[in-house]
Amino acid sequence: MSQREILEALVRLYEKHRRLIKSKEIAEVTGRDEGTVRNIILSLKSLGLVESKTGPSGGYMPTLKAYEVLRGTITQIPVKLKKDGRELDITVVGIELLDIFNP
């Protein structure tokens, strides 16, 4: 079972019900064990793709980043970069700006 499958199920359920989604609900629609779903959700949460609330009224919801990952397209463009004065032939697939506040 992939993280993507669980994330897609969470997004579909969230869009349908517009409320926090229980791991049991995700397990039911994916046909997977609830414990397995919870473990995968933890990894999705650490990636910033899922937010959660604990307790009886708790559950999970996808973040904006989750929608971007699932619905976004990755555009690859050739970029000329230099390292130690030598031009490198690479393709940039993502840029992450670190230590910049409010870019």
C-alpha positions in Angstrom: 0.0 0.0 0.0 1.4 3.3 -1.0 1.3 6.7 0.8 -0.2 8.1 -2.3 -3.2 5.7 -2.1 -3.9 6.6 1.5 -3.5 10.3 0.8 -5.9 10.1 -2.2 -8.4 8.3 -0.1 -8.2 10.9 2.7 -8.6 13.7 0.1 -11.7 12.0 -1.4 -13.3 11.4 1.9 -12.5 14.9 3.2 -14.0 16.5 0.0 -17.1 14.4 0.3 -17.8 14.9 4.0 -16.0 18.2 4.8 -15.0 17.1 8.3 -12.1 15.4 10.0 -11.7 11.8 8.7 -11.1 8.8 11.0 -8.4 6.2 10.1 -11.2 3.6 10.3 -12.9 5.3 7.4 -9.8 5.4 5.3 -9.2 1.7 6.1 -12.7 0.8 5.0 -12.4 2.5 1.6 -8.9 1.2 0.9 -9.5 -2.3 2.2 -6.5 -2.0 4.5 -5.9 -2.6 8.2 -6.6 0.4 10.4 -3.2 0.1 12.1 -1.4 0.1 8.8 -3.4 3.2 7.7 -2.4 5.0 11.0 1.3 4.2 10.4 1.2 5.6 6.9 -0.7 8.7 8.1 2.1 9.3 10.6 4.6 9.4 7.8 2.3 11.7 5.7 2.0 14.0 8.7 5.8 14.2 9.1 5.9 15.2 5.4 3.4 18.1 6.1 0.7 16.5 4.0 -1.8 15.7 6.8 -3.0 17.5 9.9 -4.6 15.7 12.8 -6.6 16.3 15.9 -6.6 13.7 18.7 -9.6 12.6 20.8 -13.1 11.3 20.2 -13.9 14.1 17.8 -10.5 14.0 16.1 -9.3 12.7 12.8 -7.3 13.7 9.8 -7.5 16.3 7.1 -5.3 16.9 4.1 -3.1 20.1 4.0 -2.8 22.5 1.1 0.6 20.8 0.4 -1.3 17.5 -0.1 -3.5 19.0 -2.8 -0.4 20.4 -4.5 1.3 17.0 -4.4 -1.7 15.2 -5.8 -2.9 17.7 -8.3 0.2 19.5 -9.2 2.2 18.7 -12.2 6.0 18.7 -12.0 7.5 20.7 -14.8 11.1 19.9 -15.6 13.2 22.5 -17.3 16.8 22.5 -18.3 18.9 24.9 -16.2 22.6 25.7 -16.6 24.4 25.5 -13.3 28.0 25.8 -12.5 30.0 24.0 -9.7 33.6 24.9 -9.2 33.6 26.8 -12.5 32.4 23.8 -14.5 29.0 23.8 -16.2 26.7 20.9 -15.1 24.1 19.4 -17.3 21.2 18.7 -14.9 17.4 19.1 -14.7 15.9 21.0 -11.8 12.8 19.3 -10.4 12.4 21.4 -7.3 13.9 24.2 -5.3 13.6 24.5 -1.6 14.5 27.8 0.1 15.9 27.1 3.6 16.2 29.7 6.4 14.1 32.3 4.6 11.2 33.7 6.6 8.2 35.0 4.7 9.6 34.7 1.3 
